[in-house]
Amino acid sequence: MTVHTDPVENRSEIVFLYDAVDANPNGNPLSGANRPRIDPQTQQAIVTDVRLKRYLRDQLDADGHGVYIRNVQEEGEQYTREKLLEDRLKEVDPDEYDDDGELAGVVFQAFLEESTDVRYFGATMSVDLDGKYGSLPDHFTGPVQFSPGKSMHAVNENEEYDSLTSVIATQTGKEQGGFGLDDHRIQYGLIRFHGLVDEHAAEDTALTAEDVERLDTLCWRAIKNQTISRSKIGQEPRFYLRVEYATESFHLGGLDKDLELDRTDGRTKSDDELRNVRDLTLSVDSLVDRLERSTNRIERVHVTASDVLSVSHGDEVGGPEVLYEALEDRLGTDAVHVIDVYDEHVETLPN
């Protein structure tokens, strides 16, 4: 059994952007038609943190990490939470421990070792397996939390999809028939998330520095790999930044709001005209300025952006290199880590 020995020392703050083209990034089942969640006042698309965490959990599972909160099928039968917990504790033999306190410690460690998602996001525990393994806490508070995401602009539902009809051949006479798919999607949305990794809560779930580093590739690949259902396809990661702070119990906060759509000189189309990432330019001026003012409190900035994302800083407009060079110029080359998602993710996979 592996023992976590690399604790999280300081806080991290995350900004993550992905977009959706002709997709439903987060349907609302209470709407009666699973329509996209849209703020009625601002017309911004909304994606809950629960939806984002589901993508991340599914990617952790696909990568071979132990995941406690998941939906899986085994021989056609749905896993129960009791079965999932037993799987997490399969290496623990309660008969080997006479002392209940020692058993509880072993169970606690084994559960967290085999439940990577709980180390990140926490969990509410409602299973005790009849006391066979002692007791686990009622809940774990996750050290990694995201605020609900919102698009950086107003969105429009695609009316063409509202009335989408699929033509089928009926069994009687093979006539053509049709049925409404009740398919609701937005035309385009660039969705912005803000996240935080709390070093104090990390102690409670045994989250490690390696776990935090895994987020730098996990978020990106989760959107790439886990948005393949019919209503979710059309989503792509566009920007990821994690600020690793050097000062305990400190973070700037609200870094996501320091990113803006560059509306100068017609660089970004109007909200009604936005259809894909090539219709906009992301201004990073405020973000870079704010990070520079706290250079002495920042250990390192980990960043990556899509090759087709247009970025502006001052009078310069170009691809992601504009952002990378601005950060290196203001913070120092050693303080900026440009993430190579597909090379680096291999290092975070299970042995």
N, C-alpha and C positions, 0 to 999 in steps of 0.2 A: 504494500500500500504506500503510495507516494505521500510525503509530508510536505505541506506548503512551508517554504522557508524564505520566500521573497515577498515580504509584505508591501502593501501600498503605503508609501510614506507621505505623499502630498496629493492634493486635489488635482483633478483634470476637468477641463471644460470643453464641450464638444459642440461643433456646428456641423450639421449634415443637411445637404440639399439633394433631393432627387426630383425628377419630373415625371409627368404622366401625359401621354398623348393618346387621345381617344380611349381613355380607360376610366375605370371607377376605382380610384385609389383607396377609398374606404366607404363602403356602402353602409347605410343606416337601416337595419331591419325594421325599426319602429316606424319608418316612413310608409310601410306597406308595400313598397316596390323596390326596396334596397337601393334607393337613390343615393347619389354621392352626398356626403355631408358638406353642406355649404352654409356659411355664416349668413343669416338673412339680412343683416345690416350692411356688411362689407362685401358680400358675395365672394369671399375667399373660401377656397376649398379647405376642409379640415380633415386631418388624419390623426386618429387617436394614438397615444403612446402604446396602447395595447396592440394595435395593428402592427406597429413597427417592431415591437418586442416579439410578436409572433414570427415575423420574417427572420429575426435574429435567432430565435430558438430553433426554427426549422433548419437554418444553415448550420448551427452548432450540431444538430442531430445528423445532418448530412455529412458533416466533417468527421463524425465518429466520436464526438464528445457525449458524455452522459447527459441526458436531458430529462428532467422530472415532469415538467408540465408540457405534455404533448398529446397528440391524437394519433394513435397507431392501431393497426390491426394485426392480430396474431391468429393465424389459422381461422380467419373469418370472424373472430370474436373481439369485441372492443376490450382493450386493457382497462382494468379497474385501477383506481388510485392505489389500492392495497398491493396489486400486482406490481405496479411501477415502483412502489417503495421497497418491496421485497427484492426487486432487481437491483436497486441501488445498494442493498445491504447483503448481497449474495455471498460476499467474502467474509462476513461476520458470523461466527458460530457462538450463539449466546451461552452454550454449555461450557465454553472455555473460561468463563468469567464467573467467579463466585461473588465478587464485589460489584454491587449494582452501580456504584459511582464510576468504577473503571469501565464497565460495560457501556454506560451512558456516554462516556467520553469517546470510546471507540466508535459507537454508533454515530455520534455527532460528526466525527471526522470522516467516517466512511460515507455518510450521506452527502456531505458537501464535496468530497472528492469525486463522487460519481454523479453529481448533479450540478454541472457547470452553469446551467441557467439560473439555479438558485443562488449561486455565488454572485452572479451579476444582479439579478432582478428581485431576489427574495421569493417568498412563497407563503401562503397560508396553509398551515398543516391541520388536517382533520382526520388523520389516520394514526392509530397506535398499535395495530396488529395484535390486539388483546394483551398488550404489555410484554410480548415476547422479547422485544429488544429494549425494554425500558421505555423511556419517553423522550420525544424530541420537543423542542419549543413549539408553542402554539403558532408562531409565525417567524419568518426571517424577513427583516427589512432590507431591501435590496440597495446596495451602494451605488448602483448605476440607474439613474432615472432620466427620462426624457419628458419634456413638456409636450403637449399635443402639438402636432405640426400644422402650419397654415401656409397656404400659397402666398407668394410675395405680391400677388396681384389678384384682381377680381377674375373669376372664371365664368365660362358659359357652358351650360349643358348642351351636348350635341343633339339637336332635335331629330336628326336623321336616324339616330339610334333609338330614340323614344318609340318610333313606330316601326322598328325593324320587324320584319315578318319572315319566317322561314317556310319555304314551300316544300311540302312533302307529298309523297305518293301514298294514298290511302290503300288499305287492303281490299276495299270493295270497289271493283272496277278500275282501280289504279288511277282514279281521278286525282288531279292536283288539289291539295288542300293547304291550309296555312294556319299558323297560330302565332299570336304575338309573343315575343320573347321578353317584353317589358324590360328592355335593355337600356339602362341609363348610364351615360358616361360624360365626362367633361372633355371639352376640346383640347385644352392644354392647361397644365398647372405646374409651376415650379414651387415645390413644397419645402419649407424650411423648418428644421428641428433644432432645438437646443437641448443639450444634455449635460449631466454633471456626474462625476465619479467622486463620491465622498470617502475620504480616507478613514474616517472614524467608523462609519458603517461597514467599511471593508473588513475591519477586524472581526466583526460579528459573523460574517459569512466566509471568512478565509479567502477573500478575493486577493489575488496576487498581482504583482507588477506585470507578470507575463499575461495574465488574463486581460489587464487593461490594454496592453500592447496588441492583443488579439483583436480588439475593437477596431483598430486602424485598418484592418483588412476585412473584418467580418461584416461591418456595415455595408461596405461597397459590394462585396460578393453576395450578400443576402438579397439586395435589390436586383442584382444581375440574375441570380439563380432561383429565387423563390417567388417571382412575380410572373409565373408562366401559365396561370389559369386564364380562362377566356376573358374575364373582365379586368384582370390585372396586367396582362401583357401590354407593353407600351410604356413601361416605367424603366428609367435608367438613372443610376447615380451620377451626380454632376459635381459635387463639391464636398470635401470632408476636411475638417480641421479639428485637431485636439491640442489644446494648450495645456502642457504639463507644467504646473506651477512649482516654484522653488520654496515658497513660504507656506508653512502649515496653516490650515484653516483659512486660506485666502483664495478667492477667485474674483475676477472682474465682474462677471455676471452679464447676461444679456448680449453676449457677443454676436448672437444671430441677428440682432437688430442693427448691427453695424454694417451689415451687407445690404446694399440697395440696388435696385434696377437703375441703370444709368439712362436717365431720360434726356440728357443733353444731346443736342445736335442730331436728334432723331435716331440715336443709337439703339433704342428699344422701341418696338412698335407699341401701339396702344393696346390696352388690355383686350379689347374686342378682336384685335388682329393677331394676337399671339397664337401660334400653332405648333411651334417646336423651339428647341433651344437656340437655333440659329436666328431667331427673331428678337433676341435680347442680348444685352451686355450687362455684366455684373460689375458694379463699382465696389472696389475694396478699399477706397481711401480712408473711410472712417475706421474700418477694422485695423488697418496697418498703423494708423496714427495712435489708436488707443493701445495697441500692443506695445508700441514703441515707448509710450509714457510709463509702462510698467516693466520695462526690460529687466530691472533688478529683481523682480519677483517671478520671473519666468525662467524655468529650467530649459524647456525646449518646445518648439512648435512642430507638430506632425501634420503634414498637409498633402492632399492630392486633389486634382481636379480633372474633369473630362477634357479630352483633347479638342473637342468641338465647342467648349465653353469660351465665349468671348469675355475678356476681363479688361477693365479699365482702371488705371491708377494715375492720377494727375492727368497729363495730356497724352499719356501712352495707352494705346489700345492694342490688344493682341490676344494670344492664347494664355494658357496657365502659366507660362514662363514669366509673364508680366507680374503675376502674383508672387511667384517664387523669388524672383529677383528683388521685388520690393521688400519682402520679408527679410531676405538675407542682407539687404542694404541697411535696413533700419535696426535689425536685431543682432546681426552678425551671422556669418555662414555656419558656425558651429551650433547655433541655436535653432537652426531650421533643418528638419528632416523631411525630405520629399519622399513620400511613400511609394514604393513599387509594389502595388497590391498583389500581383500574381507571383512575383518572386518571393516576397516576404511571408505570404500566408502559409507556405509550406512549413516554416519554422514553428507555427502555432498549432499544427495538427498533433493529435495524440501520438505518442511513441508506439 
